[in-house]
């Protein structure tokens, strides 16, 4: 999701803790699970002055948040891809350096062996 989940105001600390636990667990289940739980939270009755949203209003709020953050998700995906490409290139460079050192070592041993044979 890559964004902040807004929750309604309530006078119940127990309800806040319940929402936090439910939303945290749903977050690990991906956007569909998070969206469903968020809609439930936004439409729940609660003590205090905050009026619950209808399911349709809550779904609309979740959908707007999803679309609003699409650019950020795209940016994060591109950044992850660039990091992976950098890691792959760095790995290739380390392999190339290892092969070069190995070849140089073989050449030095060969030169020493040839010098030893000539003497």
C-alpha positions, -999 to 999 in steps of 0.1 A, spaced: 0 0 0 28 24 8 7 49 27 -9 59 60 -41 43 72 -64 69 88 -87 56 115 -117 74 129 -117 90 163 -132 71 192 -134 75 230 -125 38 235 -89 29 240 -98 -8 236 -113 -1 202 -82 18 191 -60 -11 202 -83 -36 184 -81 -15 152 -44 -13 154 -40 -51 158 -65 -59 131 -50 -34 106 -15 -45 114 -24 -82 108 -43 -73 76 -14 -54 62 6 -86 60 -22 -101 39 -18 -76 11 -39 -48 -2 -72 -68 -5 -71 -79 32 -60 -44 43 -87 -27 23 -114 -50 37 -103 -45 73 -100 -8 68 -135 -6 54 -148 -25 84 -130 -2 108 -143 30 91 -178 17 92 -179 4 128 -200 21 155 -179 38 181 -183 59 212 -176 96 209 -185 123 184 -172 105 152 -199 92 129 -193 59 112 -190 59 74 -213 38 53 -196 8 37 -198 26 3 -182 57 18 -155 37 35 -148 17 3 -146 50 -17 -120 64 8 -99 33 5 -100 33 -33 -91 70 -34 -61 63 -11 -50 34 -33 -51 55 -65 -36 86 -48 -5 65 -39 -1 46 -72 28 70 -81 46 62 -49 42 25 -53 55 27 -89 85 47 -76 92 22 -49 90 -7 -75 114 11 -98 137 18 -70 137 -19 -59 143 -29 -95 173 -5 -98 187 -18 -65 184 -54 -78 201 -45 -111 229 -27 -91 234 -58 -70 236 -80 -100 261 -57 -117 282 -55 -85 281 -93 -83 293 -96 -119 321 -71 -112 332 -91 -81 332 -123 -102 353 -105 -129 378 -93 -103 381 -128 -88 387 -143 -123 413 -116 -130 431 -123 -98 430 -160 -104 444 -156 -139 471 -133 -127 481 -158 -100 483 -186 -126 504 -164 -149 528 -156 -120 531 -193 -111 538 -201 -148 564 -174 -151 581 -187 -119 581 -222 -132 595 -212 -166 622 -191 -148 630 -221 -126 634 -244 -157 658 -219 -174 680 -218 -144 
